[in-house]
């Protein structure tokens, strides 16, 4: 019996994958999204103001992974080596070789060698130009993409788990439990999120984890209603009554027998929640209520595009990136929704 059940589940999963792949927009959007996100995950290897590797006096050094002093490369001071310093560059090239990244800038690197006022237009050195502080726009987009997607993944994942658990409890037990949680949700969702963020930002500068925690406070109810409705519908089915008659525990019935049915509806919403999380982070950074200055932020580039209308390459670049990213996530969400739609699968 267990073998047949496993084969049936594998066949069902394979059918959903095939249904997803039939949607070419969703398929190619997923491939492109994974490719771009994969590039952002190795951003330090693609764009960095430190060399990938240095071969110096028959020894290998890897500055992107370790910190070395100037004295290591023939300098005078025991401070961190500056790989743009002419003396350090000369010593390394004289006694070995320096292997630089494809783009020799990090997200916070200011190019002091610009011969034009900032923001400077695109050229061979800065493919998408620089912002008003002389930082490379392409590099900030690359690092900012990783930050936004990782933030959205964490926020969506944690809030979805909390929302599914709360919705399951609310829908399965019903009655007073359902009413109490429902009244609590109405009060919780009525809290002014923007004002609370303004208060928090005025007290201290939010970092990645604090901002994630604050947005998690307001993001977890997203899936509660969907899961609650599915549990309310399913709890009176015959297989649930039979499980109760056999003495199966409530937790096992909830998460072993009913939850798989509720997940079908929940999974279709996750890509849309993911895109909402990216938009929320970008909007907060744009308003100055989000991450602090030391983080690469897509919202900061949106703000710079607004403040520097004479430099259209900033606004156009971030518009293309954000619109393409959100469009891909929407297409992926549509593909997942169609793949889990039983009416389409039964045709």
Secondary structure as a PSIPRED ss2 file (coil, helix, strand):
# PSIPRED VFORMAT (PSIPRED V4.0)

   1 X C   1.000  0.000  0.000
   2 X H   0.000  1.000  0.000
   3 X H   0.000  1.000  0.000
   4 X H   0.000  1.000  0.000
   5 X H   0.000  1.000  0.000
   6 X H   0.000  1.000  0.000
   7 X H   0.000  1.000  0.000
   8 X H   0.000  1.000  0.000
   9 X H   0.000  1.000  0.000
  10 X H   0.000  1.000  0.000
  11 X H   0.000  1.000  0.000
  12 X H   0.000  1.000  0.000
  13 X H   0.000  1.000  0.000
  14 X H   0.000  1.000  0.000
  15 X H   0.000  1.000  0.000
  16 X H   0.000  1.000  0.000
  17 X H   0.000  1.000  0.000
  18 X H   0.000  1.000  0.000
  19 X H   0.000  1.000  0.000
  20 X H   0.000  1.000  0.000
  21 X H   0.000  1.000  0.000
  22 X H   0.000  1.000  0.000
  23 X C   1.000  0.000  0.000
  24 X H   0.000  1.000  0.000
  25 X H   0.000  1.000  0.000
  26 X H   0.000  1.000  0.000
  27 X H   0.000  1.000  0.000
  28 X H   0.000  1.000  0.000
  29 X H   0.000  1.000  0.000
  30 X H   0.000  1.000  0.000
  31 X H   0.000  1.000  0.000
  32 X H   0.000  1.000  0.000
  33 X H   0.000  1.000  0.000
  34 X H   0.000  1.000  0.000
  35 X H   0.000  1.000  0.000
  36 X H   0.000  1.000  0.000
  37 X H   0.000  1.000  0.000
  38 X H   0.000  1.000  0.000
  39 X H   0.000  1.000  0.000
  40 X H   0.000  1.000  0.000
  41 X H   0.000  1.000  0.000
  42 X C   1.000  0.000  0.000
  43 X H   0.000  1.000  0.000
  44 X H   0.000  1.000  0.000
  45 X H   0.000  1.000  0.000
  46 X H   0.000  1.000  0.000
  47 X E   0.000  0.000  1.000
  48 X C   1.000  0.000  0.000
  49 X C   1.000  0.000  0.000
  50 X C   1.000  0.000  0.000
  51 X C   1.000  0.000  0.000
  52 X C   1.000  0.000  0.000
  53 X E   0.000  0.000  1.000
  54 X E   0.000  0.000  1.000
  55 X E   0.000  0.000  1.000
  56 X E   0.000  0.000  1.000
  57 X C   1.000  0.000  0.000
  58 X C   1.000  0.000  0.000
  59 X E   0.000  0.000  1.000
  60 X E   0.000  0.000  1.000
  61 X E   0.000  0.000  1.000
  62 X C   1.000  0.000  0.000
  63 X C   1.000  0.000  0.000
  64 X C   1.000  0.000  0.000
  65 X C   1.000  0.000  0.000
  66 X C   1.000  0.000  0.000
  67 X C   1.000  0.000  0.000
  68 X C   1.000  0.000  0.000
  69 X E   0.000  0.000  1.000
  70 X H   0.000  1.000  0.000
  71 X H   0.000  1.000  0.000
  72 X H   0.000  1.000  0.000
  73 X H   0.000  1.000  0.000
  74 X C   1.000  0.000  0.000
  75 X C   1.000  0.000  0.000
  76 X C   1.000  0.000  0.000
  77 X C   1.000  0.000  0.000
  78 X C   1.000  0.000  0.000
  79 X C   1.000  0.000  0.000
  80 X E   0.000  0.000  1.000
  81 X C   1.000  0.000  0.000
  82 X C   1.000  0.000  0.000
  83 X C   1.000  0.000  0.000
  84 X C   1.000  0.000  0.000
  85 X C   1.000  0.000  0.000
  86 X H   0.000  1.000  0.000
  87 X H   0.000  1.000  0.000
  88 X H   0.000  1.000  0.000
  89 X H   0.000  1.000  0.000
  90 X H   0.000  1.000  0.000
  91 X H   0.000  1.000  0.000
  92 X H   0.000  1.000  0.000
  93 X H   0.000  1.000  0.000
  94 X H   0.000  1.000  0.000
  95 X H   0.000  1.000  0.000
  96 X E   0.000  0.000  1.000
  97 X E   0.000  0.000  1.000
  98 X E   0.000  0.000  1.000
  99 X E   0.000  0.000  1.000
 100 X C   1.000  0.000  0.000
 101 X C   1.000  0.000  0.000
 102 X C   1.000  0.000  0.000
 103 X E   0.000  0.000  1.000
 104 X C   1.000  0.000  0.000
 105 X C   1.000  0.000  0.000
 106 X C   1.000  0.000  0.000
 107 X C   1.000  0.000  0.000
 108 X C   1.000  0.000  0.000
 109 X C   1.000  0.000  0.000
 110 X E   0.000  0.000  1.000
 111 X C   1.000  0.000  0.000
 112 X C   1.000  0.000  0.000
 113 X C   1.000  0.000  0.000
 114 X C   1.000  0.000  0.000
 115 X C   1.000  0.000  0.000
 116 X C   1.000  0.000  0.000
 117 X C   1.000  0.000  0.000
 118 X C   1.000  0.000  0.000
 119 X C   1.000  0.000  0.000
 120 X C   1.000  0.000  0.000
 121 X C   1.000  0.000  0.000
 122 X C   1.000  0.000  0.000
 123 X C   1.000  0.000  0.000
 124 X C   1.000  0.000  0.000
 125 X C   1.000  0.000  0.000
 126 X C   1.000  0.000  0.000
 127 X C   1.000  0.000  0.000
 128 X C   1.000  0.000  0.000
 129 X C   1.000  0.000  0.000
 130 X E   0.000  0.000  1.000
 131 X C   1.000  0.000  0.000
 132 X C   1.000  0.000  0.000
 133 X C   1.000  0.000  0.000
 134 X C   1.000  0.000  0.000
 135 X E   0.000  0.000  1.000
 136 X E   0.000  0.000  1.000
 137 X H   0.000  1.000  0.000
 138 X H   0.000  1.000  0.000
 139 X H   0.000  1.000  0.000
 140 X H   0.000  1.000  0.000
 141 X H   0.000  1.000  0.000
 142 X H   0.000  1.000  0.000
 143 X H   0.000  1.000  0.000
 144 X H   0.000  1.000  0.000
 145 X H   0.000  1.000  0.000
 146 X H   0.000  1.000  0.000
 147 X H   0.000  1.000  0.000
 148 X H   0.000  1.000  0.000
 149 X H   0.000  1.000  0.000
 150 X H   0.000  1.000  0.000
 151 X H   0.000  1.000  0.000
 152 X H   0.000  1.000  0.000
 153 X H   0.000  1.000  0.000
 154 X H   0.000  1.000  0.000
 155 X H   0.000  1.000  0.000
 156 X H   0.000  1.000  0.000
 157 X H   0.000  1.000  0.000
 158 X H   0.000  1.000  0.000
 159 X H   0.000  1.000  0.000
 160 X H   0.000  1.000  0.000
 161 X H   0.000  1.000  0.000
 162 X H   0.000  1.000  0.000
 163 X H   0.000  1.000  0.000
 164 X H   0.000  1.000  0.000
 165 X H   0.000  1.000  0.000
 166 X H   0.000  1.000  0.000
 167 X H   0.000  1.000  0.000
 168 X H   0.000  1.000  0.000
 169 X H   0.000  1.000  0.000
 170 X H   0.000  1.000  0.000
 171 X H   0.000  1.000  0.000
 172 X H   0.000  1.000  0.000
 173 X H   0.000  1.000  0.000
 174 X C   1.000  0.000  0.000
 175 X H   0.000  1.000  0.000
 176 X H   0.000  1.000  0.000
 177 X H   0.000  1.000  0.000
 178 X H   0.000  1.000  0.000
 179 X H   0.000  1.000  0.000
 180 X H   0.000  1.000  0.000
 181 X H   0.000  1.000  0.000
 182 X H   0.000  1.000  0.000
 183 X H   0.000  1.000  0.000
 184 X H   0.000  1.000  0.000
 185 X H   0.000  1.000  0.000
 186 X H   0.000  1.000  0.000
 187 X H   0.000  1.000  0.000
 188 X H   0.000  1.000  0.000
 189 X H   0.000  1.000  0.000
 190 X C   1.000  0.000  0.000
 191 X C   1.000  0.000  0.000
 192 X C   1.000  0.000  0.000
 193 X H   0.000  1.000  0.000
 194 X H   0.000  1.000  0.000
 195 X H   0.000  1.000  0.000
 196 X H   0.000  1.000  0.000
 197 X H   0.000  1.000  0.000
 198 X H   0.000  1.000  0.000
 199 X H   0.000  1.000  0.000
 200 X H   0.000  1.000  0.000
 201 X H   0.000  1.000  0.000
 202 X H   0.000  1.000  0.000
 203 X H   0.000  1.000  0.000
 204 X C   1.000  0.000  0.000
 205 X C   1.000  0.000  0.000
 206 X C   1.000  0.000  0.000
 207 X C   1.000  0.000  0.000
 208 X H   0.000  1.000  0.000
 209 X H   0.000  1.000  0.000
 210 X H   0.000  1.000  0.000
 211 X H   0.000  1.000  0.000
 212 X H   0.000  1.000  0.000
 213 X H   0.000  1.000  0.000
 214 X H   0.000  1.000  0.000
 215 X H   0.000  1.000  0.000
 216 X H   0.000  1.000  0.000
 217 X H   0.000  1.000  0.000
 218 X H   0.000  1.000  0.000
 219 X H   0.000  1.000  0.000
 220 X H   0.000  1.000  0.000
 221 X H   0.000  1.000  0.000
 222 X H   0.000  1.000  0.000
 223 X H   0.000  1.000  0.000
 224 X H   0.000  1.000  0.000
 225 X H   0.000  1.000  0.000
 226 X H   0.000  1.000  0.000
 227 X H   0.000  1.000  0.000
 228 X H   0.000  1.000  0.000
 229 X H   0.000  1.000  0.000
 230 X H   0.000  1.000  0.000
 231 X H   0.000  1.000  0.000
 232 X H   0.000  1.000  0.000
 233 X H   0.000  1.000  0.000
 234 X H   0.000  1.000  0.000
 235 X C   1.000  0.000  0.000
 236 X C   1.000  0.000  0.000
 237 X C   1.000  0.000  0.000
 238 X H   0.000  1.000  0.000
 239 X H   0.000  1.000  0.000
 240 X H   0.000  1.000  0.000
 241 X H   0.000  1.000  0.000
 242 X H   0.000  1.000  0.000
 243 X H   0.000  1.000  0.000
 244 X H   0.000  1.000  0.000
 245 X H   0.000  1.000  0.000
 246 X C   1.000  0.000  0.000
 247 X C   1.000  0.000  0.000
 248 X C   1.000  0.000  0.000
 249 X C   1.000  0.000  0.000
 250 X H   0.000  1.000  0.000
 251 X H   0.000  1.000  0.000
 252 X H   0.000  1.000  0.000
 253 X H   0.000  1.000  0.000
 254 X H   0.000  1.000  0.000
 255 X H   0.000  1.000  0.000
 256 X H   0.000  1.000  0.000
 257 X H   0.000  1.000  0.000
 258 X H   0.000  1.000  0.000
 259 X H   0.000  1.000  0.000
 260 X H   0.000  1.000  0.000
 261 X H   0.000  1.000  0.000
 262 X H   0.000  1.000  0.000
 263 X H   0.000  1.000  0.000
 264 X H   0.000  1.000  0.000
 265 X H   0.000  1.000  0.000
 266 X H   0.000  1.000  0.000
 267 X H   0.000  1.000  0.000
 268 X H   0.000  1.000  0.000
 269 X H   0.000  1.000  0.000
 270 X H   0.000  1.000  0.000
 271 X H   0.000  1.000  0.000
 272 X H   0.000  1.000  0.000
 273 X H   0.000  1.000  0.000
 274 X H   0.000  1.000  0.000
 275 X H   0.000  1.000  0.000
 276 X H   0.000  1.000  0.000
 277 X H   0.000  1.000  0.000
 278 X H   0.000  1.000  0.000
 279 X H   0.000  1.000  0.000
 280 X H   0.000  1.000  0.000
 281 X H   0.000  1.000  0.000
 282 X H   0.000  1.000  0.000
 283 X H   0.000  1.000  0.000
 284 X H   0.000  1.000  0.000
 285 X H   0.000  1.000  0.000
 286 X H   0.000  1.000  0.000
 287 X H   0.000  1.000  0.000
 288 X C   1.000  0.000  0.000
 289 X C   1.000  0.000  0.000
 290 X C   1.000  0.000  0.000
 291 X C   1.000  0.000  0.000
 292 X C   1.000  0.000  0.000
 293 X C   1.000  0.000  0.000
 294 X C   1.000  0.000  0.000
 295 X C   1.000  0.000  0.000
 296 X C   1.000  0.000  0.000
 297 X C   1.000  0.000  0.000
 298 X H   0.000  1.000  0.000
 299 X H   0.000  1.000  0.000
 300 X H   0.000  1.000  0.000
 301 X H   0.000  1.000  0.000
 302 X H   0.000  1.000  0.000
 303 X H   0.000  1.000  0.000
 304 X H   0.000  1.000  0.000
 305 X H   0.000  1.000  0.000
 306 X H   0.000  1.000  0.000
 307 X H   0.000  1.000  0.000
 308 X C   1.000  0.000  0.000
 309 X C   1.000  0.000  0.000
 310 X C   1.000  0.000  0.000
 311 X C   1.000  0.000  0.000
 312 X H   0.000  1.000  0.000
 313 X H   0.000  1.000  0.000
 314 X H   0.000  1.000  0.000
 315 X H   0.000  1.000  0.000
 316 X H   0.000  1.000  0.000
 317 X H   0.000  1.000  0.000
 318 X H   0.000  1.000  0.000
 319 X H   0.000  1.000  0.000
 320 X H   0.000  1.000  0.000
 321 X H   0.000  1.000  0.000
 322 X H   0.000  1.000  0.000
 323 X H   0.000  1.000  0.000
 324 X H   0.000  1.000  0.000
 325 X H   0.000  1.000  0.000
 326 X H   0.000  1.000  0.000
 327 X H   0.000  1.000  0.000
 328 X H   0.000  1.000  0.000
 329 X H   0.000  1.000  0.000
 330 X H   0.000  1.000  0.000
 331 X H   0.000  1.000  0.000
 332 X H   0.000  1.000  0.000
 333 X H   0.000  1.000  0.000
 334 X H   0.000  1.000  0.000
 335 X H   0.000  1.000  0.000
 336 X H   0.000  1.000  0.000
 337 X H   0.000  1.000  0.000
 338 X H   0.000  1.000  0.000
 339 X H   0.000  1.000  0.000
 340 X C   1.000  0.000  0.000
 341 X C   1.000  0.000  0.000
 342 X H   0.000  1.000  0.000
 343 X H   0.000  1.000  0.000
 344 X H   0.000  1.000  0.000
 345 X H   0.000  1.000  0.000
 346 X C   1.000  0.000  0.000
 347 X C   1.000  0.000  0.000
